[in-house]
Amino acid sequence: MKILVVDDEKLLVKGIKFNLENEGYQVECCYDGESAVQLARAGGYGLIILDRMMPGLDGLEACQQIREFSTVPIIMLTARSEDSDKLLGFESGADDYITKPFNILELKARIRALLRRASMPAVGEDGAESVLRREHIELDPVKRSVKKDGAGVELTAKEFDLLELFMRNPGRVYSRDNLLDLIWGYDYQGDARTVDVHVRRLREKVERNSASPELIITKWGVGYYFAE
């Protein structure tokens, strides 16, 4: 598994690289947003660790540009702990967010969780691989691909996980806390509004009219569910 680490703090990058290589990952590094986008475009990475604050093209802008052509899982690093800053990261397409200074064990755990979700296959009740079809959406859990009216849709890892959960359980209402536990993990400490951001982005990609959703429905005061 190849990981790209992007941060203008070269000493921090050196430490992350050392620790991840000890875990068996291949690690490549760069120190600015422009280089990150170029390397990501070349492909081949299983995950990107991207600093929020960098000179020139910052992490948010780099993340947005990467999302134009790739769904590779992205963990955003930041020295800011405000919820609003985290929401900006998720708005830009990040899958996870970790605040500096951080414990390297926490970073490793988040990497493993993201990679596990990104590669997790799914099977039907009879053990056979199962493709989910609901209305105009087709989701293949094994290939982790989604089609809308037959055309491919690019989703981030978290967006895919949300859609798969919804499609497998039509009519079941999930609160924001439920979704945080199931998709982000029980130890996630972020703001529940993160869920709203991801649901909105998901609707923009899979609904025919995101302003009037027909698939991912809001249960006011409770949460969200997939239409039966």
Disulfide bonds with the S-S distance in Angstrom:
none
